[in-house]
């Protein structure tokens, strides 16, 4: 316990940098997963339409919503990388 207290000025900033790195990685992974999930949903929607499970009107509405969500995710990614 005393050793940990004495080494705190050295280990404290290292633990802070490690924590910050983990948070950045977690955030980036979430964004990548979101884009991947949206792409998978779009593919599943296309497959359902091709198999005749959903009507064309419903397909177009859902497709547009998914494409807009993918574009928004890409814009957010570009904004964050430019900051």
C-alpha positions, 0 to 999 in steps of 0.5 A: 500500500505504501509502495503504491502511494509512493509510485502514484506520481509515476503510475497515475498518469500512465493509468490515466493514459491507459484509461483514455486509450480504452475509452477511445477504442471502445468508442471506435469499436461501437461506431464500427459495429454500428456501421456493420450492423446497419450494412447487415440490416440493409443486406437482410432487407434486400434478401427479404425483398428478393424473396418476396417477403416484403412489398416494394413500398415497404422495402423502399422506405426501410432501405432509405432509412438504413441508407440515411443512417449509414451516411450519418454514421460515416459523416460522424466518423469523418467529423471525429477524425477531423477533430 
